Amino acid sequence: KLGQPILAKYVGSTIAGLAPRIMGIGPSIAIPKLLAIHNIALADIDVVEINEAFATMAVYCRDKLSVDWTKMNPRGGAIALGHPLGTTGARQVVTGLSELRRQKKKILLTSMCIGTGQGMAGLFVNEVV
């Protein structure tokens, strides 16, 4: 109606539960679940934003899932950019979509752990390629 371009399309998201004492590894459970739901391979993802609630959990998730380190948090993660409680997901989406446009790429995956024992992952497609 306003003639503005669609910047991205939200494809879907999922959550996964785990013991609260190991909540930091939530992305390593949520990401494969999301990829299976949408029948997409991790190799097809152009940018992966995994929130660094703690540096070790991000490294664990990267290694557990065999994420290409050049695709993960290419502008820096929460340790570099900040971890705004309550808006981490928004920060990830804005940073990730901006990076997709910069690289002229298409698919963004975001993920984070949740302190009560969850992991969440979201999938977005850049419509301005």
Secondary structure, DSSP 8 states (H G I E B T S, - for coil): -------EEEEEEEEEE--GGGGGGHHHHHHHHHHHHTT--GGG-SEEEE--SSHHHHHHHHHHHT--TTTBSTT--HHHH---TT-HHHHHHHHHHHHHHHHT--EEEEEEEETTTEEEEEEEEES--
